[in-house]
Amino acid sequence: MKNRLFKTIIAAGMALVFGIAAAACVTGVDGPGTTQPPASTDAPIDDPGLNVDPRTLAPVEASDKFSGFDTTLAYDPDKCVKIQLSDGASAVTGEGATVSGDVITVNKPGEYIVSGTLSNGQIIVTVEKTEKVRLILNGVNITNQSQAAIYVTSADKVGITLASGTVNTLTDGSTYTNLNEKDEPTGCLFSKDDLTINGYGTLVVTGNYNNGIATKNDLKIVSGNITVTAKNNAIKGKDSFQMNSGTLVVNSDDDGIKVNEDADISKGFISIEGGTITINADDDALTAIYSITVTGGKITTYVGGKSINCNGTVSIAEGCLIEK
C-alpha cells in the first residue's frame, strides 16, 4: 500500500480545485497521517428481517431514484426456484436454471434462492434484455479460481438480495481465462447490465484479479452490510453508482468507488443519499466524470490520492465527508 497522506480540504478549497460551488464540509486531523482503517467490518447493520417471514418484509425506504424492483425485499420461498450449491453435486429445484459441472446458469426471469458452497464454480445469469432476475443469497460461498464468481451476461436488471442473518462470500483468482472479446468479465461480481444489491445480510467480495463489484451499466446499493477488497477498483459502475443506506467498506489497490462513463452527460455520476462508507484506497476514494453528489450518510476516507476526483459538479452535504 502507498503511504496515505491526509489532505485538509475545506469546502471553498474544493470549489477552487473543481471549479464548482460545492456545499461541503470536510473534517480531519491537521498534518500528515498514517492512520490505517480497519481492513473490513464485522459489525452487523440493524436487521429488522431477523426471525421474520420473508413474505412480510417491507420495502427499503428510499427516494424515487430507486425503483420498486430496487427496494423490494419480500419473497415467497415456496414460489422461488431453489439452487443448492455443492462441489460436483449442485441441484436446482424448479425451472429456470441448469447445472453443468460446477457452473449454474440462470436462463429464465424470476426469483432464485441460492445456498451452499462452490470451491471452484460460478453462477451465470443470461436472460433476455427485457427480463429481470433476483438472486436471494442465503448463505453462499462461491470461489472461482479463473473467472467471476457471479457473471451477468444479459438481463434488463439483476437484483441481489442478502437474506437476513446470512453471510455470503464471493472470491475470484488472480488470473482469468475464457474472457470475451472485450476482455470481460473484469470483476468478481460482474454484470453487463444494471445491478442492484439490497437486503439485511452480509456480502464479502474479494477481487484478486481486477475489480471487486463491477457493472457495464448502473450499480445501486440499497441496503446491506458489504465489504469489498480488490486488486484494482473495489466498486466500479460504468454508467453510475448510487447508494441509499447500509454499510459499505472498500479496500482497493487503486480507486475505491469509480464511475467512468464519459460519452453521456446524463450518466457518469456518483450519488450517495445515505449509509456508512469507509474507503481505504491507494489512489482516489470517489471518482466520476460528470458529478459526485452526497446528500446524506457518512463517508470516511483513507487514501493515497484524492478523496474526491471529478471534473464536473461536486456537491457534498455538510459533515458527510471525513478524511483521515
Residue pairs with C-beta under 8 A, 6 or more apart in sequence:
1 253
1 282
1 304
2 282
2 304
3 34
3 304
4 33
4 34
4 35
4 36
4 302
4 303
4 304
4 324
5 32
5 33
5 304
6 28
6 29
6 31
6 32
6 33
6 35
6 323
6 324
7 28
7 306
7 307
7 323
8 26
8 28
8 30
8 323
9 17
9 26
9 307
9 323
10 24
10 25
10 26
11 22
11 23
11 24
11 25
11 26
11 316
14 20
14 22
14 24
14 26
14 308
14 314
14 316
15 21
15 22
18 308
18 310
18 311
18 312
18 313
18 314
20 312
20 313
20 314
20 315
22 314
22 315
22 316
23 315
23 316
23 317
23 318
24 314
24 315
24 316
24 317
24 318
24 321
25 316
25 317
25 318
25 319
25 320
25 321
26 307
26 316
26 321
26 322
26 323
27 319
27 321
27 322
27 323
28 322
28 323
28 324
29 35
29 324
33 324
35 302
35 324
36 280
36 302
37 278
37 280
37 300
37 302
37 324
38 249
38 278
39 229
39 251
39 280
40 204
40 227
40 229
40 249
40 251
41 225
41 227
41 247
41 249
41 278
43 225
43 247
44 202
44 225
45 200
45 223
45 224
45 225
45 246
45 247
46 200
47 164
47 165
47 200
47 201
48 200
49 57
49 73
49 163
49 164
49 165
49 199
49 200
50 164
50 165
50 200
52 164
54 73
54 74
54 75
54 76
54 77
54 163
54 164
55 74
55 75
55 76
55 77
56 74
57 73
57 74
57 75
57 164
58 73
58 74
59 68
59 71
59 72
59 73
59 74
60 66
60 70
60 71
60 73
60 198
60 222
60 223
60 244
60 245
61 71
61 245
62 70
62 71
62 222
62 244
62 245
62 273
63 244
63 273
65 242
65 271
65 273
66 220
66 222
66 242
66 244
69 132
69 157
69 159
69 196
70 159
70 196
70 198
70 220
70 222
71 198
71 222
71 244
72 134
72 159
72 198
73 161
73 198
73 199
73 200
75 111
75 113
75 134
75 136
75 161
77 113
79 111
80 94
80 110
80 111
80 112
80 113
80 136
81 92
81 93
81 94
81 95
81 96
81 97
81 110
81 111
81 112
81 113
82 92
82 93
82 94
82 112
82 113
82 115
83 90
83 91
83 92
83 93
83 97
83 104
83 112
83 113
83 114
83 115
83 116
83 123
84 90
84 91
84 92
84 93
84 115
84 116
85 104
85 114
85 115
85 116
85 117
85 118
85 121
85 140
85 142
86 116
86 117
86 118
87 102
87 117
87 118
87 119
87 120
87 121
88 101
88 102
90 99
90 102
90 104
90 116
90 118
90 121
91 99
92 98
92 99
92 104
95 108
96 106
96 107
96 108
96 109
96 110
96 112
97 104
97 105
97 106
97 107
97 108
97 112
98 104
98 105
98 107
101 121
102 118
102 120
102 121
102 122
103 121
103 122
103 123
103 124
104 121
104 122
104 123
104 124
105 123
105 124
105 125
105 126
106 112
106 123
106 124
106 125
106 126
106 127
106 133
106 135
107 126
107 127
108 127
108 131
109 127
109 128
109 131
109 132
109 133
110 133
110 134
111 133
111 134
111 136
112 133
112 134
112 135
112 136
113 136
113 138
113 163
114 123
114 135
114 136
114 137
114 138
114 140
115 138
115 139
115 140
116 139
116 140
116 141
117 140
117 141
117 142
118 141
118 142
118 143
118 144
119 143
120 143
120 144
120 145
121 142
121 143
121 144
122 142
122 144
122 147
122 148
122 149
122 150
122 151
123 135
123 142
123 149
123 150
123 151
124 151
124 152
124 153
125 133
125 135
125 150
125 151
125 152
125 153
125 154
125 155
125 158
125 191
126 152
126 153
126 154
126 155
127 133
127 154
127 155
127 156
128 154
128 155
128 156
129 154
129 155
129 156
129 193
130 156
131 155
131 156
132 155
132 156
132 157
132 158
132 159
133 152
133 155
133 157
133 158
133 159
134 158
134 159
134 160
134 161
135 150
135 158
135 159
135 160
135 161
136 161
136 163
136 199
137 160
137 161
137 162
137 163
137 166
137 168
137 199
137 201
137 203
138 163
138 166
139 163
139 166
139 167
139 168
140 166
140 168
140 169
140 170
141 168
141 169
142 149
142 150
142 169
142 170
142 171
143 149
143 170
143 171
143 172
143 173
144 171
144 172
144 173
144 188
145 172
145 173
146 173
146 175
146 176
146 177
146 178
147 172
147 173
147 176
147 177
147 178
147 185
148 172
148 176
148 185
148 187
148 188
148 189
148 190
149 170
149 171
149 172
149 188
149 189
150 160
150 170
150 188
150 189
150 190
151 185
151 190
151 191
152 158
152 190
152 191
152 192
152 193
152 195
153 192
154 192
154 193
155 191
155 193
155 194
156 193
156 194
157 193
157 194
157 195
157 196
158 191
158 193
158 194
158 195
158 196
159 195
159 196
159 197
159 198
160 189
160 195
160 196
160 197
160 198
160 199
160 203
161 198
161 199
162 168
162 197
162 198
162 199
162 200
162 201
162 202
162 203
162 224
162 225
163 199
163 201
164 199
164 200
164 201
165 200
165 201
166 201
166 202
167 201
167 202
167 204
168 201
168 202
168 203
168 204
169 203
169 204
169 205
169 206
170 188
170 189
170 203
170 204
170 205
170 206
171 188
171 205
171 206
171 208
172 187
172 188
172 206
172 207
172 208
172 209
173 208
173 209
174 208
174 209
174 231
175 209
176 185
176 209
176 210
179 185
184 190
184 192
184 216
185 214
186 210
186 211
186 214
186 236
187 207
187 209
187 210
187 211
187 212
187 213
187 214
187 230
187 236
188 205
188 206
188 207
188 208
188 209
188 211
188 212
188 213
188 230
189 195
189 205
189 212
189 213
189 214
190 211
190 213
190 214
190 215
191 214
191 215
191 216
191 217
191 219
192 215
192 216
192 217
193 215
193 216
193 217
194 215
194 217
194 218
194 219
194 220
195 213
195 215
195 217
195 218
195 219
195 220
195 237
196 219
196 220
196 221
196 222
197 203
197 213
197 220
197 221
197 222
197 224
197 226
198 221
198 222
198 223
198 224
199 223
199 224
200 223
200 224
200 225
201 224
201 225
202 224
202 225
202 226
202 227
203 224
203 225
203 226
203 227
204 226
204 227
204 228
205 212
205 213
205 226
205 227
205 228
205 229
205 230
206 212
206 228
206 229
206 230
207 213
207 228
207 229
207 230
207 231
207 232
207 234
208 231
209 231
210 230
210 231
210 232
210 233
211 230
211 231
211 232
211 233
211 234
211 235
211 236
212 228
212 229
212 230
212 233
212 234
212 235
212 250
212 252
213 219
213 228
213 234
213 235
213 236
214 233
214 235
214 236
214 237
214 238
215 236
215 237
215 238
215 239
216 238
216 239
217 237
217 238
217 239
218 237
218 239
218 240
218 241
218 242
219 235
219 236
219 237
219 240
219 241
219 242
220 241
220 242
220 243
220 244
221 242
221 243
221 244
221 246
221 248
221 275
222 244
222 245
222 246
223 244
223 245
223 246
224 246
224 247
225 246
225 247
226 246
226 247
226 248
226 249
227 248
227 249
227 250
227 251
228 234
228 235
228 248
228 249
228 250
228 251
228 252
229 250
229 251
229 252
230 250
230 251
230 252
230 253
230 254
231 253
231 254
232 252
232 253
232 254
232 255
233 252
233 254
233 255
233 256
233 257
233 258
234 250
234 251
234 252
234 255
234 256
234 257
234 279
234 281
235 241
235 248
235 250
235 256
235 257
235 258
236 255
236 257
236 258
236 259
236 260
237 258
237 259
238 259
238 260
238 261
239 259
239 261
239 264
239 267
239 268
240 259
240 261
240 267
240 268
240 269
240 270
240 271
241 257
241 259
241 269
241 270
241 271
241 288
242 270
242 271
242 272
242 273
243 271
243 272
243 273
243 274
243 275
243 277
243 297
244 273
244 274
244 275
245 273
245 274
245 275
245 297
246 275
246 276
247 275
247 276
247 277
248 275
248 276
248 277
248 278
249 277
249 278
249 280
250 256
250 257
250 277
250 278
250 279
250 280
250 281
251 280
251 281
252 279
252 280
252 281
252 282
252 283
253 282
254 281
254 282
254 283
255 281
255 283
255 284
255 285
255 287
255 305
255 309
256 279
256 280
256 281
256 284
256 285
256 286
256 301
256 303
257 270
257 277
257 279
257 285
257 286
257 287
258 284
258 287
258 288
259 267
259 268
259 269
259 270
259 287
259 288
259 289
260 268
260 287
260 288
260 289
261 267
261 268
261 289
261 290
262 268
262 289
262 290
265 290
267 290
268 288
268 289
268 290
268 291
268 312
269 288
269 289
269 290
269 291
269 292
269 293
270 286
270 288
270 291
270 292
270 293
270 310
271 291
271 293
271 294
271 295
272 293
272 294
272 295
272 296
272 297
272 299
272 320
273 295
273 296
273 297
274 296
274 297
275 297
275 298
276 297
276 298
277 297
277 298
277 299
277 300
278 299
278 300
278 302
279 285
279 286
279 299
279 300
279 301
279 302
279 303
280 302
280 303
281 301
281 302
281 303
281 304
281 305
282 303
282 304
282 305
283 303
283 304
283 305
284 303
284 305
284 306
284 307
284 308
284 309
285 299
285 301
285 303
285 305
285 306
285 307
285 308
285 309
286 292
286 299
286 307
286 308
286 309
286 310
287 309
287 310
288 309
288 310
288 312
289 310
289 311
289 312
290 310
290 311
290 312
290 313
291 310
291 312
291 313
291 314
291 315
292 308
292 310
292 312
292 313
292 314
292 315
292 316
293 313
293 314
293 315
293 316
294 315
294 316
294 317
294 320
294 321
295 315
295 317
295 320
296 317
296 320
297 320
298 319
298 320
298 322
299 320
299 321
299 322
300 322
300 323
300 324
301 307
301 321
301 322
301 323
301 324
302 324
303 323
307 321
307 323
308 314
308 316
308 321
